[in-house]
Amino acid sequence: MLAALDRAQAKAVFFVVGEQVARYPGVVREIANAGHEVAFHGFRHQTRRQWSRRILEYDTRRGLERVADATGVVPRLYRPPHGAFSVSGLRFVRSLGLQPLLWSRWGRDWGGGATASSIAVRATMDVKAGDVVLLHDADHYGANESWRRTVAALPLIFERLEGRGLSAEAPMSL
């Protein structure tokens, strides 16, 4: 993923999950060192709508600590797993100074039937300046090897963006 972004001279925002940061802190450092923004996606990749405030706070603080330990930086952006906020969860992450960010386009790249072409078409369908494109850089929570199809889709996505007079200079969401 990093090599494909580098070839395209594109930057991305990587929303990382704390439990994966704990397993692979070197990968998160590599992302940050390559000039990409590291953002936060929770410690566990679970929907938080039914969580108590205590569990939400514990998960969030634990994950932020892991990211800060790996990168030396506290993330500024937060996207909840599955894009599902509760009112109390939204208030809490804002109280920590995190800016919530969802997406406006996605490649549905986590599914087993996704192809590089289908990912590129979905990610860029009716795309316009300012859209946030959601893609995945790993398959911890998706179909096996799905990240490979996402990497293969990146050149197609950049080509489609260029064809619409857009660029990937603004960070994409991964």
C-alpha positions as CSV (number, residue, x, y, z in Angstrom):
1,M,0.0,0.0,0.0
2,L,2.7,2.5,0.9
3,A,4.7,1.7,-2.2
4,A,1.6,2.2,-4.4
5,L,0.8,5.6,-2.7
6,D,4.5,6.6,-3.1
7,R,4.4,5.8,-6.8
8,A,1.4,8.0,-7.2
9,Q,2.8,10.7,-5.0
10,A,-0.4,10.5,-3.0
11,K,-0.9,10.9,0.7
12,A,-3.5,9.0,2.8
13,V,-5.0,9.1,6.2
14,F,-4.6,5.7,7.9
15,F,-7.3,5.1,10.5
16,V,-5.5,2.5,12.6
17,V,-7.0,0.1,15.1
18,G,-5.2,0.0,18.5
19,E,-5.1,-3.8,18.7
20,Q,-3.3,-3.9,15.4
21,V,-1.0,-1.1,16.4
22,A,0.0,-3.2,19.5
23,R,0.8,-6.1,17.2
24,Y,2.6,-4.1,14.5
25,P,3.9,-0.9,15.9
26,G,6.7,-0.8,13.3
27,V,4.1,-0.7,10.5
28,V,2.4,2.3,12.0
29,R,5.8,4.1,12.4
30,E,6.5,3.4,8.8
31,I,3.2,4.9,7.8
32,A,3.9,8.1,9.8
33,N,7.5,8.2,8.6
34,A,6.3,8.1,4.9
35,G,4.4,11.3,5.6
36,H,0.9,9.9,5.9
37,E,-1.4,10.9,8.6
38,V,-2.1,8.4,11.3
39,A,-5.7,8.7,12.7
40,F,-7.6,6.6,15.2
41,H,-10.2,3.8,14.6
42,G,-10.7,2.5,18.2
43,F,-8.7,-0.1,20.1
44,R,-11.1,-3.0,19.1
45,H,-12.9,-3.0,15.7
46,Q,-16.4,-3.3,17.2
47,T,-19.5,-1.2,16.8
48,R,-19.8,1.1,19.8
49,R,-23.5,2.0,19.7
50,Q,-24.4,-0.2,22.6
51,W,-21.2,0.4,24.7
52,S,-21.4,2.0,28.1
53,R,-19.4,5.3,28.5
54,R,-17.0,3.5,30.7
55,I,-16.2,0.8,28.1
56,L,-16.0,3.4,25.4
57,E,-13.6,5.5,27.4
58,Y,-11.4,2.6,28.3
59,D,-11.2,1.4,24.7
60,T,-10.5,4.8,23.3
61,R,-7.9,5.8,25.8
62,R,-6.1,2.4,25.5
63,G,-6.0,2.7,21.7
64,L,-4.9,6.3,21.6
65,E,-2.1,5.4,24.0
66,R,-0.9,2.6,21.7
67,V,-0.9,5.0,18.6
68,A,0.9,7.7,20.5
69,D,3.5,5.2,21.8
70,A,4.1,3.9,18.2
71,T,4.2,7.3,16.4
72,G,5.0,9.9,19.1
73,V,1.9,11.8,18.0
74,V,-1.7,11.8,19.3
75,P,-4.1,11.4,16.4
76,R,-6.4,14.3,15.5
77,L,-9.0,12.4,13.5
78,Y,-11.3,9.6,14.6
79,R,-13.6,7.3,12.7
80,P,-15.6,4.7,14.6
81,P,-15.6,1.1,13.4
82,H,-18.5,0.6,10.8
83,G,-19.0,4.4,10.9
84,A,-21.5,4.1,13.8
85,F,-21.5,6.8,16.4
86,S,-23.6,7.0,19.5
87,V,-24.4,10.5,20.8
88,S,-22.4,9.9,24.0
89,G,-19.6,8.4,22.0
90,L,-19.5,11.4,19.7
91,R,-19.5,13.8,22.6
92,F,-16.7,11.8,24.3
93,V,-14.3,11.7,21.3
94,R,-14.9,15.4,20.8
95,S,-14.1,16.0,24.5
96,L,-10.7,14.4,23.8
97,G,-10.1,16.9,21.0
98,L,-10.6,14.3,18.3
99,Q,-12.3,15.4,15.1
100,P,-14.8,12.8,13.9
101,L,-14.6,12.0,10.2
102,L,-16.6,9.5,8.2
103,W,-16.5,9.0,4.4
104,S,-18.5,10.0,1.3
105,R,-17.3,7.3,-1.1
106,W,-16.1,3.8,-0.5
107,G,-14.7,0.9,-2.6
108,R,-16.4,-1.9,-0.6
109,D,-13.0,-3.5,-0.8
110,W,-13.3,-5.7,2.2
111,G,-15.7,-8.1,0.5
112,G,-14.7,-11.4,-1.0
113,G,-16.2,-10.6,-4.4
114,A,-14.4,-7.3,-4.8
115,T,-12.0,-6.8,-7.7
116,A,-9.6,-4.0,-8.4
117,S,-12.0,-2.8,-11.1
118,S,-15.1,-2.9,-8.9
119,I,-13.3,-1.2,-6.1
120,A,-12.1,1.6,-8.4
121,V,-15.5,2.1,-9.9
122,R,-17.3,2.2,-6.5
123,A,-14.7,4.5,-4.9
124,T,-14.9,7.0,-7.7
125,M,-18.5,6.9,-8.8
126,D,-19.8,10.5,-8.8
127,V,-16.7,11.5,-6.9
128,K,-16.1,15.3,-6.5
129,A,-13.5,17.5,-4.8
130,G,-13.6,17.2,-1.1
131,D,-15.0,13.7,-1.0
132,V,-13.5,11.2,1.5
133,V,-12.8,7.8,-0.1
134,L,-12.7,4.8,2.3
135,L,-10.4,1.9,1.4
136,H,-8.7,-0.7,3.6
137,D,-5.0,-1.5,3.8
138,A,-5.3,-4.8,5.6
139,D,-7.6,-7.8,5.8
140,H,-7.8,-8.2,9.6
141,Y,-11.6,-7.4,9.4
142,G,-12.4,-8.3,5.8
143,A,-12.0,-11.0,3.2
144,N,-8.7,-12.8,3.1
145,E,-6.2,-11.0,0.8
146,S,-8.7,-8.1,0.2
147,W,-5.9,-5.6,0.7
148,R,-4.1,-6.9,-2.4
149,R,-7.2,-6.0,-4.5
150,T,-7.2,-2.6,-2.9
151,V,-3.5,-2.1,-3.8
152,A,-4.3,-3.2,-7.4
153,A,-7.2,-0.7,-7.5
154,L,-5.1,2.3,-6.5
155,P,-3.7,3.1,-10.0
156,L,-7.2,2.7,-11.5
157,I,-8.6,5.1,-8.8
158,F,-5.9,7.7,-9.5
159,E,-6.5,7.4,-13.2
160,R,-10.3,7.8,-12.8
161,L,-9.7,10.8,-10.5
162,E,-7.3,12.4,-13.0
163,G,-9.9,11.8,-15.8
164,R,-12.3,13.9,-13.8
165,G,-9.8,16.7,-13.2
166,L,-9.2,15.7,-9.6
167,S,-6.1,14.6,-7.8
168,A,-5.3,12.5,-4.8
169,E,-3.2,15.3,-3.3
170,A,-5.6,15.6,-0.4
171,P,-5.4,12.5,1.8
172,M,-7.5,9.5,1.1
173,S,-9.0,7.5,4.0
174,L,-7.6,4.0,4.6
